[in-house]
Amino acid sequence: MSDLAIITCAITGVLTDPRQHPVPVTPEQLASEAKSAFEAGASIIHVHFRQQAPGKGHLPSWEPKVAVECVDAIRGACPGIVVNQTTGVVGGDVSGPLDCIRRTKPEIAACNAGSLNYLKVKSDGSWAWPPLLFDNPVEKVGKFLTVMHECNTRPEFECFDTGIVRSVGMFRKTGMYRGKLQYNFVMGVESGMPAEPEFLPLLKKLTEEDAVWSVTAIGRENIWPLHRRAAELGGQLRTGVEDTFYLPDGSKAKSNGPLIEALARYAREAGRKIASPDEARKLLGLA
């Protein structure tokens, strides 16, 4: 277990409406939020891109020009920061995220490692949204891995369920991927792994020996015991307004900074130091 804790801030997410929640959209807003997270202890910024036209900020964008402007703004505001870029898209057309990776060349990019029925049910028994298949077949994963290799980008394998965790090792065994494995356990999606601390020792056991792992905890107050356990077990840590709007005391965060401050406090209480961007690069084995 490393005594260094790497903190990632997921500063905006994919669809949250900025008219209802404090999510940044423009390059300037992203830079400001990234800076507050950086100053609070984040060494990695996980970023999604939104459409920039008025009234369209709740919709994703795969325009390379938008991606470059956003990433440049974040890097300018946070000297040395590590960028972790989204790639998640439903369907077989992955040209948009691949074009964005080629243009921005992030050091890390999400690689969704398996498919999931993305479901949620409201209290009245109706679907929160139409049942959705987040499709990530092996062929699609392979396309992302090929371009990430070309761009010297580390894939962070996003795992929504235990079978997906087990699949990641197969990607390396078959030669689809040959580098250091970096897992992210996405916990709290209603149809995926629950945000339960008791799951973490089993998930850690399912990773390859030389791997690093982190947790994305989605939800409200219930996620904070999971973050604490991840810190205690030596995992890397992530939060931000993509994942939650709620602080450990149940109050609503108005920005990313307070969420990162809370996560850094948990890391320190577990006896760990907060990694700088350069320390994060060394620990993760980034080029």
Secondary structure, DSSP 8 states (H G I E B T S, - for coil): --SEE-EEEE-S-SS--TTTS----SHHHHHHHHHHHHHHT-SEEEE--B--STT-TTSB---HHHHHHHHHHHHHHSTT-EEEE----SSS--HHHHHHHHHH--SEEEEE-S-EEE--B-TTSSBSSS-EEE---HHHHHHHHHHHHHTT-EEEEEESSHHHHHHHHHHHHTTS--S--EEEEEE--TTSB-S-GGGHHHHHHHS-TT-EEEEEE-SSTTHHHHHHHHHHHT-EEEESTTT-SB-TTS-B-SSHHHHHHHHHHHHHHTT-EE--HHHHHHHHT--
